[in-house]
């Protein structure tokens, strides 16, 4: 099986949320990652999305 050499490029959540707000929309963080590199994501890190 040959693997694709294409890469997916995603904007940061901060940039996406600002773009949505600038367009007059609302963003919802529906299911944040509970784990990052095998560790539980800190509440402080998740709450940072509230201030974007």
C-alpha positions as CSV (number, residue, x, y, z in Angstrom):
1,X,0.0,0.0,0.0
2,X,1.4,3.4,-1.0
3,X,1.0,6.2,1.4
4,X,0.1,9.7,0.2
5,X,2.8,12.4,0.4
6,X,0.1,15.1,0.8
7,X,-0.2,16.9,4.1
8,X,-3.3,18.4,5.6
9,X,-2.8,21.9,6.9
10,X,-5.2,23.2,9.5
11,X,-5.5,26.6,10.9
12,X,-5.1,27.1,14.6
13,X,-8.4,27.1,16.7
14,X,-7.6,30.7,17.6
15,X,-7.5,31.8,14.0
16,X,-10.6,29.8,13.0
17,X,-12.6,31.2,15.9
18,X,-11.6,34.8,15.1
19,X,-12.5,34.3,11.4
20,X,-15.9,33.0,12.4
21,X,-16.5,35.9,14.8
22,X,-15.4,38.5,12.2
23,X,-17.9,37.0,9.8
24,X,-20.7,37.5,12.5
25,X,-20.9,33.9,13.3
26,X,-20.7,31.9,16.5
27,X,-18.2,29.1,17.2
28,X,-18.8,26.1,19.5
29,X,-16.1,23.9,20.8
30,X,-18.2,20.7,20.6
31,X,-15.7,18.1,21.6
32,X,-12.3,19.2,22.6
33,X,-9.6,16.7,22.8
34,X,-9.6,15.1,26.2
35,X,-6.1,13.7,25.7
36,X,-3.0,15.3,24.2
37,X,0.1,13.1,23.8
38,X,-1.4,10.6,26.1
39,X,-2.0,13.1,28.9
40,X,-5.3,14.5,30.1
41,X,-5.8,18.1,28.8
42,X,-5.6,20.7,31.5
43,X,-8.7,22.6,32.4
44,X,-6.8,25.9,32.1
45,X,-5.8,25.0,28.5
46,X,-9.4,24.2,27.6
47,X,-10.8,27.4,29.3
48,X,-8.4,29.5,27.2
49,X,-10.9,29.0,24.3
50,X,-13.4,31.0,26.2
51,X,-11.3,34.1,25.8
52,X,-10.7,33.9,22.1
